[in-house]
Every structure is written in C-alpha cells, then in structure tokens.
Amino acid sequence: MEKEKQLDLGNIELLPDNTMLCQFTINGRPATKKTHQTAFVSKGRMIVLPSKQFKAYEKYCKDICESIWNKDPIDCGVSIHVRIYLDNWCIGDHVGYLQALGDIFEKYKIIADDKFIHWTDDGKHWFGGVDKEHPRVEVTIRRFRHPYEDYRLGKKSPKKVANTS
C-alpha cells in the first residue's frame, strides 16, 4: 500500500464538490465478488457466498483501509475514481471490481454506506493495462454531493411553514 495524500478535512459534508479526500494505492491483484461464487440452499432459500478470492482480497485490504482512513466513516456523497492494473490479460468485470471495492470501503469504514459512491472516470479506460510486476488499484476519493443528503437534511430540520403573506 502506498499512502499518497490525506488531508485534515474537518467536517467533510461542508466541503465543496471535487475536494480531494484521499488518494492511495492497493497493491496486488484485485478480486471481484462474483468469480467462483458458492451457492447453497438453507431453509428453502438460495444463499450465495462471495468467492474465496474475494474473501482473501477483502481480508488483505483490511490493514490498508484502516491505515489510510483513521477517522469516522465518510457519511456523505463521494466520487471514487479507480484505475486497475492486472498481472495478466484475465480481466474481470468492471462492475464486479467496483462492487467489491465499494463493499470493502464500507466494511472497513472508509465510507458509511456504499450508496454514497459516485464512480467516476477521467476520460481514460478504467483498465490501466497489464503490469506483471506491480498489479494494483489506484484510488482517488473526492467530495461529491449526493441527492440523499438534501433529503436527510430536510428530515433533520424543523418542518418549514409555508409563507402565506
């Protein structure tokens, strides 16, 4: 893990959109949740477990996530940009990588809820290419207001009285 940037951010919810929150690299080949899933029936219901590869990757990411974000989880909108470099041309599903990373960031308390993520790109492909010596995921997290924040704010503030004058 390479820790690149982390700022003293205070109240993140008050920051303007596009403010850099953190930037870091997770070394190693990422895994999606859905590669080689295990399914079984329990009490008449189908249960699908994440792949062994994902569980190992999730565990691997624990120390990395906890070291780059040692504050309360981000409980507001963010944009996350990722560029993924793999060690070979066996490329997984883009959405699978994003779902896996979102779940990992939520589990290890970088973000409070992965519904707040707006996945972005910089006009380049998410797949950075093959780097046999250094497979990795490069991550940039920025402030990005989520529509739910206005709804939540409205629920917390007193009801507005219509102006009848």
C-alpha positions as CSV (number, residue, x, y, z in Angstrom):
1,M,0.0,0.0,0.0
2,E,1.3,3.4,-0.9
3,K,-0.1,6.3,1.1
4,E,-0.1,9.2,-1.2
5,K,-2.3,12.0,0.1
6,Q,-4.5,12.5,3.1
7,L,-5.6,15.9,4.3
8,D,-7.0,17.2,7.6
9,L,-10.6,17.6,6.4
10,G,-12.7,18.6,9.4
11,N,-16.4,18.3,8.5
12,I,-16.4,16.6,5.1
13,E,-20.1,17.3,4.5
14,L,-19.3,21.0,4.3
15,L,-16.6,20.7,1.8
16,P,-17.2,21.8,-1.8
17,D,-17.6,19.1,-4.5
18,N,-14.3,17.8,-6.0
19,T,-12.3,18.4,-2.8
20,M,-9.7,15.6,-2.6
21,L,-10.3,13.5,0.5
22,C,-7.7,10.8,-0.1
23,Q,-5.6,9.1,-2.7
24,F,-4.0,5.7,-2.3
25,T,-2.9,2.5,-4.0
26,I,-3.8,-1.0,-3.1
27,N,-1.0,-3.2,-4.3
28,G,-1.8,-6.7,-5.6
29,R,-4.4,-8.1,-8.0
30,P,-8.0,-7.2,-7.1
31,A,-10.8,-9.7,-7.0
32,T,-14.5,-9.4,-7.8
33,K,-17.1,-10.9,-5.5
34,K,-18.8,-13.0,-8.2
35,T,-15.9,-15.0,-9.6
36,H,-16.4,-18.6,-8.5
37,Q,-19.2,-17.9,-6.0
38,T,-20.6,-20.7,-3.8
39,A,-24.3,-21.2,-3.7
40,F,-26.3,-23.4,-1.3
41,V,-29.9,-23.8,-0.1
42,S,-30.7,-23.1,3.5
43,K,-34.3,-23.3,4.9
44,G,-35.6,-23.2,1.4
45,R,-33.7,-20.1,0.4
46,M,-30.8,-19.8,-2.0
47,I,-27.7,-18.3,-0.3
48,V,-24.8,-17.0,-2.4
49,L,-21.5,-16.6,-0.8
50,P,-18.7,-14.4,-2.2
51,S,-15.8,-16.1,-3.9
52,K,-12.8,-17.4,-1.9
53,Q,-10.6,-15.0,-4.0
54,F,-12.8,-12.1,-2.9
55,K,-12.8,-13.1,0.8
56,A,-8.9,-13.3,0.7
57,Y,-8.7,-9.9,-1.1
58,E,-11.1,-8.3,1.4
59,K,-9.0,-9.6,4.3
60,Y,-5.8,-8.4,2.6
61,C,-7.4,-4.8,2.2
62,K,-8.3,-4.5,6.0
63,D,-4.9,-3.1,7.2
64,I,-4.6,-0.9,4.1
65,C,-8.1,0.6,4.5
66,E,-7.7,1.1,8.2
67,S,-4.3,2.8,7.8
68,I,-5.4,5.3,5.1
69,W,-8.6,6.3,6.8
70,N,-8.5,6.5,10.6
71,K,-11.4,8.9,11.0
72,D,-15.1,8.3,11.3
73,P,-16.6,6.8,8.1
74,I,-17.5,9.3,5.4
75,D,-21.3,9.7,5.8
76,C,-22.0,11.8,2.7
77,G,-21.5,11.7,-1.0
78,V,-18.2,10.9,-2.6
79,S,-16.8,10.3,-6.1
80,I,-14.4,7.5,-6.4
81,H,-12.1,7.0,-9.4
82,V,-10.2,3.8,-9.8
83,R,-7.6,2.7,-12.3
84,I,-6.9,-1.1,-12.2
85,Y,-3.6,-2.7,-13.4
86,L,-3.6,-6.5,-13.5
87,D,-0.7,-9.0,-13.8
88,N,-2.2,-10.7,-16.9
89,W,-4.9,-10.3,-19.5
90,C,-7.5,-12.2,-17.5
91,I,-9.7,-9.1,-17.0
92,G,-12.7,-9.3,-14.7
93,D,-16.0,-7.5,-14.9
94,H,-15.7,-3.7,-14.3
95,V,-18.9,-3.5,-12.2
96,G,-17.7,-6.5,-10.3
97,Y,-14.5,-4.7,-9.3
98,L,-16.5,-1.6,-8.3
99,Q,-19.0,-3.6,-6.2
100,A,-16.1,-5.4,-4.5
101,L,-14.2,-2.2,-3.7
102,G,-17.4,-0.4,-2.5
103,D,-18.2,-3.2,-0.1
104,I,-14.6,-3.3,1.1
105,F,-14.5,0.5,1.7
106,E,-17.8,0.2,3.6
107,K,-16.8,-2.8,5.7
108,Y,-13.5,-1.1,6.7
109,K,-15.2,2.2,7.5
110,I,-13.8,4.5,4.8
111,I,-17.4,5.2,3.9
112,A,-20.5,4.7,5.9
113,D,-22.7,3.4,3.1
114,D,-21.7,2.5,-0.4
115,K,-24.9,4.1,-1.7
116,F,-23.0,7.4,-1.4
117,I,-20.5,6.4,-4.1
118,H,-20.5,8.1,-7.5
119,W,-18.0,6.1,-9.6
120,T,-16.1,8.4,-12.0
121,D,-13.6,8.3,-14.8
122,D,-11.1,10.7,-16.2
123,G,-11.9,10.0,-19.8
124,K,-9.5,7.1,-19.9
125,H,-10.3,3.4,-19.6
126,W,-10.7,2.0,-16.0
127,F,-8.3,-0.8,-17.0
128,G,-4.8,0.7,-16.9
129,G,-3.2,-2.3,-18.5
130,V,-1.0,-5.2,-17.6
131,D,1.8,-4.7,-15.1
132,K,3.2,-8.1,-14.3
133,E,5.5,-6.8,-11.6
134,H,3.0,-4.4,-9.9
135,P,-0.7,-5.2,-10.2
136,R,-2.7,-2.7,-8.2
137,V,-5.7,-0.5,-7.8
138,E,-5.2,3.3,-7.8
139,V,-7.9,5.0,-5.8
140,T,-8.9,8.7,-5.6
141,I,-11.8,9.7,-3.3
142,R,-13.3,13.2,-3.6
143,R,-16.2,15.0,-2.1
144,F,-19.3,14.8,-4.3
145,R,-22.7,15.8,-3.0
146,H,-25.3,13.0,-3.1
147,P,-29.0,13.9,-3.6
148,Y,-29.9,11.9,-0.4
149,E,-28.0,14.5,1.6
150,D,-30.7,17.1,0.9
151,Y,-33.4,14.6,1.8
152,R,-31.6,13.7,5.1
153,L,-31.1,17.4,5.9
154,G,-34.8,18.0,5.4
155,K,-35.7,15.2,7.7
156,K,-33.4,16.6,10.5
157,S,-34.6,20.3,10.2
158,P,-37.9,21.6,11.5
159,K,-40.7,21.5,9.1
160,K,-40.9,24.6,7.0
161,V,-44.1,26.6,7.3
162,A,-45.5,28.0,4.0
163,N,-45.3,31.7,3.7
164,T,-49.0,32.9,3.5
165,S,-48.4,36.6,3.3
